[in-house]
Amino acid sequence: MSIFAAAVARGKNGWTASELDLSGLADIDEVVDALRDAEPDAELALLFVESDDEYLSILRLDEGEDLRVFGSDSGFAEESRIGSVLLGEVEAPAVDTDDLLDHDDADQADDDDEDDRPAADPDADPIGDAELLNDLGVTAQRLLALCGMEGMLPSDITAEICQKVGCGDEMEELREA
């Protein structure tokens, strides 16, 4: 599996982005340590892990503590060692994804831009804390809708989330480097 892992951190001087190598990390504690080390004084750190244009995992640390984890599909934990490390201890969704997707569809019905959006992927099985980005402007409903859109790649989801939270330029520069 090809893995791209990017840490974005918000500190006193704004956002920074860096790529992390997760290949030698044995457990979630080592992943968290690597995320902390990316920007030790960060108020907020996010780790986006994309795998094979199929899976996305997002980890969030506030003030270097209080880990929150979301995965676009539980299959990542079953199909990959890295997926197992990131999502192995994550249980059922923190919110009822069916209710959120139905609610999001109703909210989006009036948006002209959303009329042509692709149908949700019926095989997606998101797990973890879908509300981890709520305070940053990406609601659980939006995150789940993005992950459920057929044809939406993990890199597309990451780019949209980063744009919304204010670190889109940093992530784009990282990808181009």
Protein Blocks (a to p, Z undefined) as FASTA:
>chain_A
ZZddddddddfkocadddddfklpcbfklmmmmmmmmmmmbfbdcddddeehlaccdddd
eehiaiadddfbfklmmmpmklmmmmmmpccdfbdfklmmmmmmmmmmmpmklmmpccdd
fkbccehjfklmmmnopafklmmmmmmpghiafklmmmmmmmmnopmmmmmmmmmZZ
